[in-house]
């Protein structure tokens, strides 16, 4: 099996050391495999879509704005309950 080398921050390394029972190679391998599955699903959807790249970017921007508004509302709601 081929090997890869990852660069991580010192903070992340410290956090990982707090969990010595975790097989980090296995965890990273699973994360990479899941990301590949996600890309494959997105590509499958994109191949079937009639939307242009411009349409996708417009939809993405709207979703991002709506998600930001929703997150701000949740934060505001959380601060009001204190």
C-alpha positions as CSV (number, residue, x, y, z in Angstrom):
1,X,0.0,0.0,0.0
2,X,1.4,3.4,-0.9
3,X,2.2,6.0,1.8
4,X,1.5,9.7,2.0
5,X,2.7,12.4,4.3
6,X,0.4,15.0,5.7
7,X,1.4,18.3,7.3
8,X,-0.7,19.3,10.3
9,X,-0.6,22.2,12.7
10,X,1.0,21.8,16.1
11,X,-2.4,22.4,17.7
12,X,-3.9,19.5,15.8
13,X,-1.0,17.3,16.7
14,X,-1.5,18.1,20.4
15,X,-5.2,17.3,20.1
16,X,-4.5,14.0,18.4
17,X,-2.0,13.0,21.1
18,X,-4.9,13.3,23.6
19,X,-6.4,10.3,21.9
20,X,-3.7,7.7,21.6
21,X,-6.1,4.8,21.2
22,X,-7.3,6.2,17.8
23,X,-5.7,4.7,14.7
24,X,-5.2,8.0,12.9
25,X,-4.0,6.4,9.7
26,X,-7.3,4.5,9.6
27,X,-9.3,7.7,10.4
28,X,-7.6,9.7,7.7
29,X,-8.0,6.9,5.2
30,X,-11.7,6.7,5.9
31,X,-12.0,10.5,5.6
32,X,-10.3,10.5,2.2
33,X,-12.5,7.6,1.0
34,X,-15.6,9.4,2.1
35,X,-14.5,12.6,0.4
36,X,-14.0,10.6,-2.9
37,X,-17.6,9.2,-2.5
38,X,-18.9,12.7,-2.0
39,X,-17.1,13.9,-5.1
40,X,-18.4,11.0,-7.1
41,X,-22.0,11.7,-6.0
42,X,-21.6,15.4,-6.9
43,X,-20.2,14.5,-10.3
44,X,-23.2,12.1,-10.9
45,X,-25.6,14.9,-10.0
46,X,-23.8,17.4,-12.1
47,X,-23.8,15.1,-15.2
48,X,-27.6,14.8,-15.0
49,X,-28.1,18.5,-14.4
50,X,-29.2,21.0,-17.0
51,X,-27.9,23.9,-15.0
52,X,-24.9,25.8,-16.2
53,X,-21.8,26.6,-14.0
54,X,-23.2,30.1,-13.6
55,X,-26.5,28.7,-12.3
56,X,-24.6,26.5,-9.8
57,X,-22.6,29.4,-8.6
58,X,-25.7,31.5,-8.1
59,X,-27.5,28.7,-6.2
60,X,-24.3,28.2,-4.1
61,X,-24.2,31.9,-3.2
62,X,-27.8,31.9,-2.2
63,X,-27.4,28.8,0.0
64,X,-24.3,30.3,1.6
65,X,-26.2,33.6,2.4
66,X,-29.2,31.7,3.7
67,X,-27.0,29.4,5.9
68,X,-25.1,32.5,7.3
69,X,-28.4,34.1,8.1
70,X,-29.7,31.0,9.8
71,X,-26.5,30.6,11.8
72,X,-26.6,34.2,13.0
73,X,-30.3,33.8,14.0
74,X,-29.4,30.7,16.0
75,X,-26.5,32.5,17.7
76,X,-28.7,35.4,18.5
77,X,-31.4,33.1,19.8
78,X,-28.9,31.3,22.0
79,X,-27.6,34.6,23.4
80,X,-31.1,35.8,24.2
81,X,-31.9,32.7,26.3
82,X,-29.1,33.5,28.8
